[in-house]
Amino acid sequence: MTQHPIGIIGGMGPEATILLQRKLVEAVPVSDDRDHIPLLIDMNTQVPSRIAHLIDGAGEDPGPTLAAMA
């Protein structure tokens, strides 16, 4: 059975991206490396600050960068 890959938009908090990947790997019981969920991770640390834009009302809109990553 072919599994469709899961896409993760990450890197905005690199450690959080790594933690999420580790949790996904640990959550799936496997007997072989081929049994793991295929993952595509875009770890882009250059996404404009979501906090500055959404909470502080200043800074570049991260939406276009996130959309391009998706």
Rosetta blueprint (number, residue, H / E / L):
1 M L
2 T L
3 Q L
4 H L
5 P L
6 I E
7 G E
8 I E
9 I E
10 G E
11 G L
12 M L
13 G L
14 P H
15 E H
16 A H
17 T H
18 I H
19 L H
20 L H
21 Q H
22 R H
23 K H
24 L H
25 V H
26 E H
27 A H
28 V L
29 P L
30 V L
31 S L
32 D L
33 D H
34 R H
35 D H
36 H L
37 I L
38 P L
39 L E
40 L E
41 I E
42 D E
43 M E
44 N L
45 T L
46 Q L
47 V L
48 P L
49 S L
50 R H
51 I H
52 A H
53 H H
54 L H
55 I H
56 D L
57 G L
58 A L
59 G L
60 E L
61 D L
62 P L
63 G H
64 P H
65 T H
66 L H
67 A H
68 A H
69 M H
70 A L
